[in-house]
Amino acid sequence: MSEVETMLQMKNWAVIGATNNTEKFGYKIFKAILAAGYNVYPVNPGVTEILGHKCYAALKDLPVKPDVVNVVVPPRVGEQIMKECSELEIKNVWLQPGANTASVVEIAKKSGLNVVDQECILVELRNHK
């Protein structure tokens, strides 16, 4: 089974860079994962609520440890998120296009994380049955 399929089987997700700005991918991705029936937690220190769900300032603030962290932030933030995932023993990261620079992927892999970095969750959710 591919990393994509493995991660899509997991039910607890966090979206780093989730936003209540409906034009942004952070919003569209959070909404799509939610609509697909997953438990999903938005993470963004600048937002309090998205679609009626409490938004958390950081991964460490979540009420549960997510199985997968979907990353929709600039690379300089993504590098730090990879380190946080490693420290919190969150093993699966899905780097959205734009967040998947070589430096972020390298830190993730050096940290022993399972990485999806070439696929968009919006496309994969549509294809996943």
NORHUGI-V579107 format. One record per residue. N is the residue number from 1. PSI is psi as a letter, one per 40 degrees, with the letter a starting at -180 (NA if undefined). BURIAL is # if it has 16 or more other C-alpha atoms within 10 Angstrom, else .. D_CENTER is the distance of its C-alpha to the mean C-alpha in Angstrom with 1 decimal. Layout:
BEGIN
N:PSI:BURIAL:D_CENTER / N:PSI:BURIAL:D_CENTER
END
This chain:
BEGIN
1:h:.:20.1 / 2:i:.:17.5 / 3:d:.:14.1 / 4:d:#:12.8 / 5:d:.:15.2 / 6:d:.:14.6 / 7:d:#:10.9 / 8:e:#:12.0 / 9:e:.:14.6 / 10:i:.:12.4 / 11:d:.:12.4 / 12:h:#:10.4 / 13:i:#:6.7 / 14:i:#:5.1 / 15:h:#:3.8 / 16:h:#:5.2 / 17:e:#:8.0 / 18:i:#:8.7 / 19:i:#:12.4 / 20:e:#:15.6 / 21:h:.:16.9 / 22:e:.:17.3 / 23:e:.:17.8 / 24:i:.:14.5 / 25:d:#:11.5 / 26:d:#:9.3 / 27:d:#:11.8 / 28:d:#:12.3 / 29:d:#:8.9 / 30:d:#:8.8 / 31:d:#:12.4 / 32:d:#:12.2 / 33:d:#:9.9 / 34:d:.:12.3 / 35:d:.:15.3 / 36:e:.:14.6 / 37:e:.:15.4 / 38:i:#:12.4 / 39:h:.:12.1 / 40:h:#:9.2 / 41:h:#:9.1 / 42:h:#:8.8 / 43:h:#:8.8 / 44:h:#:11.3 / 45:e:.:14.7 / 46:e:.:16.6 / 47:i:#:16.0 / 48:d:#:17.5 / 49:i:#:16.8 / 50:h:#:15.0 / 51:f:.:16.9 / 52:e:.:18.7 / 53:h:.:15.8 / 54:h:.:15.9 / 55:h:#:13.4 / 56:i:#:13.0 / 57:d:#:13.9 / 58:i:.:12.1 / 59:d:#:10.3 / 60:e:.:13.9 / 61:e:.:14.9 / 62:i:#:13.0 / 63:d:.:15.8 / 64:i:.:14.3 / 65:h:#:12.4 / 66:i:#:9.3 / 67:d:#:9.8 / 68:h:#:6.4 / 69:h:#:3.3 / 70:h:#:1.2 / 71:h:#:3.9 / 72:f:#:6.7 / 73:i:#:9.4 / 74:i:.:12.7 / 75:d:#:13.4 / 76:d:.:15.4 / 77:d:.:12.6 / 78:d:#:10.2 / 79:d:#:13.2 / 80:d:.:13.4 / 81:d:#:9.8 / 82:d:#:10.7 / 83:d:#:13.9 / 84:d:#:12.6 / 85:d:#:10.6 / 86:d:#:13.9 / 87:d:.:16.0 / 88:e:.:14.3 / 89:f:.:14.6 / 90:h:#:11.0 / 91:e:#:11.7 / 92:h:#:8.9 / 93:h:#:6.4 / 94:h:#:5.7 / 95:h:#:7.0 / 96:i:#:8.0 / 97:h:.:11.8 / 98:d:.:12.9 / 99:e:#:10.3 / 100:f:#:11.7 / 101:i:#:15.0 / 102:d:.:17.2 / 103:d:.:17.1 / 104:d:#:13.3 / 105:d:#:13.7 / 106:d:#:17.0 / 107:d:#:15.8 / 108:d:#:13.1 / 109:d:.:15.9 / 110:d:.:18.5 / 111:e:#:16.5 / 112:f:.:16.7 / 113:i:#:13.0 / 114:h:#:12.5 / 115:h:#:10.9 / 116:h:#:10.4 / 117:e:#:11.2 / 118:e:.:13.7 / 119:i:.:12.4 / 120:h:#:10.9 / 121:d:#:9.2 / 122:d:#:11.9 / 123:d:.:14.6 / 124:d:.:13.7 / 125:d:#:13.6 / 126:d:.:16.9 / 127:e:.:18.3 / 128:h:.:17.2 / 129:NA:.:20.0
END
